[in-house]
Structure formats: structure tokens, C-alpha cells
Amino acid sequence: MHDMEALADLRRSVLDYCVLILLREQERYGYELVSLLTQHGMVTSEGTIYPLLARLRRQGLIDSTWRESVAGPPRRYHRLTDDGIAAAIRFLADWRTFRAALDAFIDTPGSPS
């Protein structure tokens, strides 16, 4: 597998959770999420984020409301539901466990580095 493909696969596999984590901080609209994800190296596009947000809504992890904007058309703001908060907390715990195990594996003599 090409290195860039592997990195893209890793990003795709955690993107839903990155959105949930960003929404833990505050309500956000789609373009704002795209901008923040891009700033943090989780390269994405509006074409990726809006279907992802629709899926999270269907799964009951986020709620959305439309609001007027002072600069342009109305924006759809997204916030976590109680199930979304729980999913983000579970992911963070699982990720920390996974990351610690992977770091230990990588740091073990004889393992690939």
C-alpha cells in the first residue's frame, strides 16, 4: 500500500470521531468543521463532510438547526446528542488504549520502526 493511501485510510477511519470531538467544544456549521479539520491535517472537503453529518444525524449522534447568518445564507448548526457525547467519550478512551498499545509495539526491540 502506498504511504499516502495508508494515511488517507487512517484519516477516513477516524473522521466521524474527529467531527464528534469538535462538536464537544461547541455547535458548529459544516464549512467551519471543514476548515478546522483542514487546519488539523485531517484534509477533507465539503463533499465529504455533509454526507458524514447526514449519517451522524440518522444515527442519532448529532442534532441540527438552521439559523440565519449575518454574512450570507442560513447555516445549519450541528450539536452532539447525549448518544453523540457518549460515542465521543468511548472513542477517546478506545483511541488512547489503542495508541498506547501501538506505541509500545513500535518501541519494542525487533519491531518495525
N, C-alpha and C positions, 0 to 999 in steps of 0.2 A: 504494500500500500504506500502510495506517495505521501510524504510528510504533510503536505498541505491538505490532502484528503483526510488524513487521520485527525488533524486539528479541526477541520470543518465538522467531522463526525462528532468529535468531543463537544464542540460548541452546540451543535444541534441537539445533542442528548441532554444538555442542561439548560437550554434556552427557556423552556417553560418555567423552570425554577428560578432562573435569574429574574424573570418578569415578576414572579410572586415575591421575591426578595425586595425588588424595587418598590413594589406596591405596599410592602410592610411599612415603609417610611411614610408614604402619603399617597393620596389619589393622584393619578397621572393620566394624561391622554396619550394616544398612540404615537404621535410624532415625537413627543417628549421621551417616551420609552425607547424609541429607535435611537434618538440622539444619545441618551445615557448608555445604552448598550454599546453603541459605536465607540463612545469615549472610553469604555472599559474593555475594549478589544473584542467584544462579542459581536463582530461585524454582522449586521443584519439589514433588512430593508423593510419598507412599509408593506411590500408584497409578502413578507414573511410574518410580520408582527400582527397584522389584522386578522388573518385566519387563526393564528395562535390565540389571540384574545377571544375570538368567537368560540373556539374549542374550550378555553378555560371557563367561559360563561356557561356553555352547555354542561360542563362538568360540575357546575355549582361552586367553583373556586373563586370567581370574581363576580361582582355586580357592576353595572354600568349605568350612568345617567348622562343625558345630553345637557349641555349648558351653553348659553350664549357666550361668545368671545368678543372682547373689545377690539381685537385685531383679526377680523376675518369671520368665516362661517362658524356655526356652533361646533363645539368639541364634545366628544364622548369621553367622559372621565371614568376611570376604572378604579375599583377598590376591592380589597380582599373581603371575602365572606369568612365566617368562622371556620368553614372547611378549608378555605384557602390559607388562613393563618396556620391551621394545624398541618397542612401539607408543607408549607414553607419551613415550619419548625422541624418536622420529621426529616425533610431533605437536608437541612443544615446539620442535624445530628448524624444522619447517614453519611453525608459528604465528609464530615470531619473524621469519622471512623474509617471510611474508605481511603481518604487522603493519608491518614497516619499509617495504615497498612501498606499502601503503595510506597510511601516514603521509606518505611522500614525495609521493604523488599528491595528498593533501589539502592539503599545504603548498605545492604548485606554484602559481604565479600563474596565474589563469584557470580553476583547477579549482573545482568546487563546494565550499563550506565549511559 
